[in-house]
Amino acid sequence: MNRRNTTIGIGLLGAGVVGSQVARVILAPDADHRLSLHGILVRDVERQRDGVPSELLTTDPESVLGDDRNDIIIEVMGGEEPARSYMATALSAGKHVVTANKEALAKHGDELTNLAAQNGVSLSFEASVGGGIPVLAAIQDSLTANRIESIRAIINGTTNYVLSSMNESGMSFEDALSEAQKLGYAEADPTADVDAHDAVYKLSILARLAFGASAHPDMIHREGIRNIGAKDLRYASALGFTIKLLAIARVGSEGVRCRVHPALVPVDVPMANVNGVLNAVELNGDLIGPLWLQGRGAGAGPTASAVMGDVLRIAKGISAKPSPLSINGELNGVQSTDAQRSERIDAPNVVDMNDLQARYYIRLTCLDRFGVLAKIASVFGDATISIASVLQFDADDEHGLADLVIMTHPSHEASMQEAASRLRQLDVVASLENLIRVEDYDTV
């Protein structure tokens, strides 16, 4: 790496909303004088970007990655490829990498972390989870004396906005999503958000840092919010809950269970009141107990804040003395990778959902006639599931149907899925509309 005491070279990959904001911060008159931006990789050099000089733009990745003046490569392109390849090239060339790319990290974190360690450079990614919320720094730095026992989080602003709007106004999922798109909170193709891929990537990164677990996205249980209806939010409210898309990871004797899905959350806990596009992360450490972090989880400003925080920490280490790397490959004063965390504890297995114990909310549309409850109860009894309550809502006299909402006592996931399959086959059940887990707060 080309090291200098006066200037720290920066190469930027991507100049979209976030990348352009990062460039403006680096180029601002009152910016850190040590930082010098030498090139910005873009797809289209003709597109105007406010505050970004056109002479810095290029479509040639080698002109940025191969520039010996660049000490730090900032990757804010997003997506798996070619971002992963570019980061691997930079790390292999002995350049520090700062990224906001949750997908590439979730799918290729082991490879990129190992490359950083082998080449004595840092891979920093605070912006990949929670936008401007310093959750990764808290895990890597402030909480290193703790054994993290659980993570519970709202880490996708789009889905949180949609569910909050549905809850407040009673609008449908489709209408709430359309509103989010008009306001710029949801993409034209919202799949990554509403089908929970984005939250899964972020939980994968959190699990790696907190537990040392190689939780590839394919190992994480995933359910999105497309099936949540206005009725579910209304019925949940009547029962003392709201519905949030939660990302949950908890370590136990068998390993780490990671899951992302809608959950009923009691209305009297802080997580129930995280609304709009806000994110929140609840960490539970063996020494500190529950710790709560909340803030803006997306957008140019918060993401650029996290990116530049990583850049300035690296710059501080480079400027500290002529040879800024310690013998173990970590930058002085910088938490470079999660290697130190995974070395402290044996990496746990990632376990499946079958043995999860939870309470469940089940919404059925049933025939409104004598004997229906007995048939339904027999299915739960055969699956050794105890029913806590049964409530009837919204009877449809014209069609002889009614909504039944069943709340269970804690039950095994495998048993609940077996019961759900049998309920769908009952002649008295027109449809099983929804099955949602209840997130209990009496235990963390």
C-alpha positions in Angstrom: 0.0 0.0 0.0 1.1 3.5 -0.8 1.4 5.2 2.7 1.9 8.9 3.2 1.7 11.1 6.3 -0.1 14.0 4.6 -2.5 12.6 2.0 -4.8 9.5 2.1 -6.1 8.5 -1.3 -9.7 7.5 -1.7 -11.2 5.6 -4.6 -15.0 5.5 -4.8 -17.0 2.7 -6.4 -20.6 4.0 -7.1 -22.1 7.5 -7.3 -25.7 6.9 -6.8 -27.6 8.6 -4.0 -25.3 7.4 -1.3 -22.1 7.5 -3.3 -22.7 11.1 -4.4 -23.3 12.1 -0.8 -20.0 10.5 0.2 -18.2 12.3 -2.6 -19.7 15.6 -1.5 -18.6 15.1 2.1 -15.0 14.2 1.1 -14.8 17.2 -1.3 -16.5 19.8 1.0 -14.3 22.8 1.8 -14.3 22.0 5.5 -13.6 18.3 5.0 -10.7 16.4 6.5 -7.7 17.8 4.7 -5.9 14.4 4.7 -8.5 12.8 2.4 -8.0 13.1 -1.4 -10.6 11.6 -3.8 -8.8 10.3 -6.9 -11.6 8.6 -8.9 -15.2 7.5 -8.9 -16.4 4.4 -10.8 -19.8 4.9 -12.4 -21.9 3.3 -15.1 -22.7 6.6 -16.9 -20.2 9.5 -16.9 -22.7 11.7 -18.7 -25.3 11.8 -15.9 -25.1 15.0 -13.8 -24.4 14.5 -10.1 -24.7 17.7 -8.0 -21.5 18.6 -6.3 -19.5 15.8 -8.0 -16.8 16.9 -10.5 -17.2 15.2 -13.8 -13.4 14.9 -14.2 -13.4 12.3 -11.4 -15.9 10.0 -13.1 -14.8 6.9 -14.9 -16.3 3.7 -16.3 -13.0 1.8 -16.0 -12.7 -0.1 -12.7 -9.0 -0.6 -13.1 -8.4 3.2 -13.1 -9.8 3.3 -9.5 -8.8 -0.1 -8.1 -5.3 0.0 -9.7 -4.5 3.6 -8.8 -1.4 3.4 -6.4 -2.5 6.7 -4.8 -5.6 5.1 -3.3 -5.2 3.7 0.2 -8.9 3.2 0.8 -11.6 1.9 -1.6 -15.2 2.8 -0.7 -17.7 0.5 -2.3 -21.3 1.8 -2.4 -22.5 0.2 -5.6 -24.6 -2.4 -4.0 -25.5 -5.9 -5.3 -23.5 -9.0 -5.2 -21.5 -8.7 -8.4 -19.3 -7.0 -9.6 -19.0 -5.4 -6.1 -17.7 -8.6 -4.5 -15.0 -9.0 -7.1 -14.0 -5.3 -6.9 -13.7 -5.6 -3.1 -11.7 -8.8 -3.3 -9.3 -7.1 -5.8 -8.8 -4.1 -3.6 -8.2 -6.2 -0.5 -5.7 -8.5 -2.3 -3.9 -5.3 -3.5 -3.4 -4.2 0.1 -6.0 -1.5 0.1 -8.5 -0.9 3.0 -12.1 -1.4 2.0 -15.2 0.5 3.4 -18.5 -0.8 2.2 -22.3 -0.5 2.7 -23.0 -3.7 0.8 -25.0 -6.1 3.0 -25.7 -8.6 0.2 -22.1 -9.1 -0.7 -21.0 -9.3 2.9 -23.8 -11.7 3.9 -23.0 -14.1 1.0 -19.2 -13.7 0.8 -18.2 -12.5 4.3 -15.9 -15.3 5.0 -13.9 -14.8 1.8 -13.7 -11.0 2.2 -12.8 -11.2 5.9 -10.0 -13.7 5.2 -8.6 -11.6 2.3 -8.5 -8.6 4.6 -6.6 -10.6 7.3 -4.2 -12.2 4.8 -3.3 -8.8 3.4 -3.1 -6.9 6.7 -5.8 -4.4 5.8 -9.2 -3.5 7.2 -12.7 -4.4 5.9 -15.1 -2.0 7.5 -18.9 -2.1 7.0 -20.8 -0.1 9.6 -23.1 1.3 7.0 -24.3 -2.2 5.9 -26.6 -2.5 8.9 -28.9 0.1 10.4 -27.7 3.1 8.3 -26.4 5.7 10.7 -27.0 3.6 13.9 -23.6 2.5 15.2 -24.7 -1.0 16.0 -21.6 -2.8 14.5 -19.2 -0.5 16.3 -21.1 -1.2 19.6 -20.7 -5.0 19.1 -17.0 -4.8 17.9 -15.8 -2.2 20.4 -18.0 -1.2 23.4 -19.5 -4.6 24.1 -16.4 -6.8 23.6 -16.4 -7.7 27.3 -19.9 -9.1 26.8 -21.1 -12.4 25.4 -24.0 -11.3 23.2 -26.9 -13.7 23.9 -29.6 -12.3 21.6 -30.4 -9.8 18.9 -33.9 -8.5 18.2 -34.3 -5.8 15.6 -36.3 -3.8 13.1 -33.7 -3.3 10.3 -35.7 -2.5 7.2 -37.3 0.9 7.0 -39.5 0.2 4.0 -41.4 -2.7 5.7 -41.6 -0.8 8.9 -43.1 2.2 7.1 -45.6 -0.1 5.3 -46.7 -1.9 8.5 -46.9 1.4 10.5 -49.1 3.0 7.8 -51.4 0.0 7.7 -51.7 0.0 11.5 -52.4 3.8 11.7 -54.8 4.1 8.8 -56.2 0.7 8.2 -55.1 0.7 4.6 -54.3 -2.4 2.7 -50.7 -3.7 2.1 -50.9 -2.7 -1.5 -52.0 0.8 -0.8 -49.4 1.3 2.0 -46.7 0.0 -0.4 -47.8 2.3 -3.1 -47.7 5.3 -0.7 -44.1 4.2 0.3 -43.0 4.1 -3.3 -44.5 7.6 -4.0 -42.6 9.0 -1.0 -39.3 7.3 -2.1 -39.2 4.9 0.9 -39.7 1.8 -1.4 -38.1 0.9 -4.7 -40.1 0.4 -7.9 -39.3 -3.3 -7.4 -39.8 -3.7 -3.6 -39.0 -7.5 -3.6 -35.8 -7.2 -1.5 -37.6 -5.3 1.2 -41.1 -6.7 1.4 -39.9 -10.3 1.0 -37.3 -9.8 3.7 -34.2 -10.5 1.7 -32.7 -7.2 2.9 -33.3 -7.9 6.6 -31.9 -11.4 6.2 -28.6 -10.0 4.8 -28.3 -7.6 7.7 -29.1 -10.3 10.3 -26.4 -12.5 8.7 -23.9 -9.7 9.3 -25.0 -9.2 12.9 -24.9 -12.9 13.6 -21.3 -13.0 12.3 -20.1 -10.2 14.5 -22.1 -11.0 17.6 -21.7 -14.8 17.7 -19.0 -15.6 15.2 -21.5 -17.6 13.3 -21.2 -18.1 9.5 -25.0 -17.6 8.9 -25.3 -17.6 5.2 -28.6 -16.1 4.0 -29.8 -19.5 2.9 -29.5 -20.7 6.6 -31.8 -17.9 7.9 -35.6 -18.5 8.1 -37.3 -15.8 6.0 -40.9 -14.6 5.7 -41.9 -11.2 4.3 -44.9 -9.0 4.9 -47.0 -9.5 1.7 -49.5 -11.8 3.6 -50.1 -9.3 6.4 -53.6 -7.8 6.0 -55.3 -4.8 7.6 -57.5 -7.4 9.5 -54.4 -8.9 11.1 -53.3 -5.5 12.4 -56.8 -4.7 13.7 -57.2 -8.1 15.4 -53.7 -7.9 16.8 -54.5 -4.5 18.3 -57.7 -5.9 19.9 -55.4 -8.6 21.6 -52.9 -6.0 22.8 -50.3 -6.4 20.1 -49.0 -4.8 16.9 -47.1 -6.5 14.0 -43.5 -5.8 13.1 -41.1 -7.5 10.8 -38.4 -8.6 13.2 -34.9 -10.0 12.7 -34.1 -12.2 15.6 -30.9 -14.2 16.5 -30.5 -16.1 19.7 -27.7 -18.3 20.9 -28.4 -21.5 22.9 -26.8 -24.8 23.8 -27.5 -26.2 20.3 -26.2 -23.1 18.4 -27.6 -19.9 16.9 -31.1 -19.7 15.5 -31.6 -16.8 13.0 -35.0 -15.8 11.7 -36.7 -12.9 10.0 -40.5 -12.8 9.9 -43.5 -10.8 11.0 -44.3 -11.1 14.7 -46.9 -9.9 17.1 -45.2 -7.5 19.5 -46.9 -6.4 22.8 -48.0 -2.7 22.5 -46.4 -1.8 25.8 -42.7 -2.6 24.8 -40.4 -0.1 23.0 -40.2 -2.1 19.8 -43.9 -1.7 19.2 -43.4 2.1 19.0 -40.7 2.1 16.4 -42.6 3.5 13.5 -42.2 4.9 10.0 -38.7 4.4 8.5 -36.9 4.1 11.8 -34.7 1.1 12.7 -34.1 -0.3 16.1 -31.7 -2.9 17.4 -32.0 -4.5 20.8 -28.8 -6.4 22.0 -28.7 -8.5 25.1 -25.3 -9.0 26.7 -24.4 -11.3 29.6 -22.9 -8.3 31.6 -24.8 -5.3 30.3 -28.3 -6.8 29.8 -30.6 -5.3 27.2 -29.1 -2.4 25.2 -31.3 -0.4 22.8 -30.1 1.5 19.7 -32.6 3.4 17.5 -32.3 5.8 14.6 -32.6 6.4 10.8 -31.7 3.2 9.1 -31.4 4.3 5.5 -31.0 7.3 3.3 -28.1 9.2 1.9 -27.3 11.2 5.1 -27.3 8.3 7.6 -25.5 5.9 5.3 -22.9 8.4 4.3 -22.4 9.2 8.0 -21.6 5.5 8.7 -19.3 5.2 5.6 -17.3 8.3 6.5 -17.0 7.2 10.1 -15.3 4.1 9.0 -13.1 6.1 6.5 -12.0 8.6 9.2 -11.1 5.8 11.7 -8.9 4.2 9.1 -7.4 7.5 8.2 -6.6 8.2 11.8 -4.8 4.8 12.0 -2.8 5.5 8.8 -1.8 8.9 10.0 -0.8 7.7 13.4 2.7 6.7 12.3 4.5 5.7 9.1 3.8 2.0 9.6 0.2 1.8 10.7 -0.3 -1.9 10.7 0.3 -4.0 13.8 1.7 -7.6 13.6 -1.7 -9.2 13.6 -2.9 -7.2 10.6 -5.2 -4.9 12.4 -5.0 -1.2 11.9 -3.9 0.8 15.0 -7.1 2.0 16.7 -9.4 0.4 14.2 -11.6 -2.6 14.6 -10.8 -4.0 11.1 -12.7 -7.3 10.9 -14.7 -9.6 13.0 -11.8 -12.0 13.3 -11.0 -11.0 16.9 -14.6 -11.8 17.9 -14.7 -15.2 16.3 -11.4 -16.1 17.9 -12.9 -15.5 21.4 -15.5 -18.2 21.1 -16.1 -21.3 19.2 -18.2 -20.5 16.1 -21.7 -21.9 16.9 -23.8 -23.9 14.5 -26.8 -22.3 12.8 -29.8 -24.3 13.8 -33.2 -24.6 12.0 -36.6 -23.6 13.1 -38.2 -26.9 14.0 -37.4 -26.7 17.7 -38.4 -23.1 18.1 -40.9 -22.7 20.9 -43.3 -19.7 20.5 -46.9 -18.7 20.9 -48.8 -18.4 17.7 -51.6 -16.3 16.2 -53.7 -18.1 13.6 -56.4 -16.4 11.5 -58.9 -18.7 9.9 -61.9 -18.1 7.7 -64.4 -20.7 8.7 -67.9 -21.9 8.1 -70.1 -20.2 10.7 -72.0 -23.2 12.0 -72.2 -25.7 14.9 -69.3 -28.1 15.3 -66.6 -26.0 13.7 -64.6 -25.4 16.9 -64.6 -29.0 17.9 -63.0 -30.0 14.6 -60.4 -27.3 14.8 -59.7 -28.1 18.4 -59.1 -31.7 17.6 -56.4 -30.8 15.1 -54.5 -28.8 17.8 -55.0 -31.5 20.3 -53.6 -34.1 18.0 -50.5 -31.9 17.5 -50.2 -31.4 21.3 -50.8 -27.7 21.0 -52.6 -26.0 23.8 -55.1 -23.3 22.7 -55.0 -20.1 24.9 -58.0 -18.3 23.4 -60.4 -18.3 20.4 -62.1 -15.1 19.2 -64.6 -14.6 16.5 -64.5 -11.5 14.3 -66.2 -10.2 11.2 -69.0 -12.7 10.6 -70.2 -12.8 7.0 -73.8 -13.8 7.3 -74.4 -13.7 3.5 -71.8 -16.4 2.9 -72.0 -18.1 6.2 -68.4 -17.4 7.1 -66.6 -15.9 10.1 -63.0 -15.0 11.0 -61.6 -17.1 13.9 -58.4 -15.9 15.6 -56.7 -18.6 17.7 -53.9 -17.8 20.2 -51.8 -20.7 21.4 -49.7 -21.4 24.4 -45.9 -21.9 23.7 -45.6 -24.7 21.1 -43.0 -26.2 18.9 -42.6 -24.8 15.4 -42.7 -28.3 13.8 -46.0 -29.1 15.6 -47.5 -25.8 14.6 -46.6 -26.3 10.9 -48.1 -29.8 11.1 -51.3 -28.4 12.6 -51.5 -25.7 9.9 -51.3 -28.2 7.2 -54.1 -30.2 8.6 -56.3 -27.1 9.2 -56.1 -26.3 5.5 -57.6 -29.6 4.7 -60.6 -29.4 7.1 -63.9 -29.1 5.3 -65.0 -26.4 7.8 -62.0 -24.2 7.1 -62.4 -22.0 4.0 -58.8 -20.8 4.3 -56.0 -20.4 6.7 -55.3 -16.7 6.2 -52.3 -16.2 8.4 -50.0 -17.7 10.9 -47.8 -15.3 12.9 -45.4 -15.9 15.7 -45.8 -14.0 19.0 -42.6 -12.4 20.2 -42.6 -12.6 24.0 -40.8 -10.1 26.2 -41.0 -11.9 29.5 -37.8 -13.7 28.4 -35.1 -12.2 26.1 
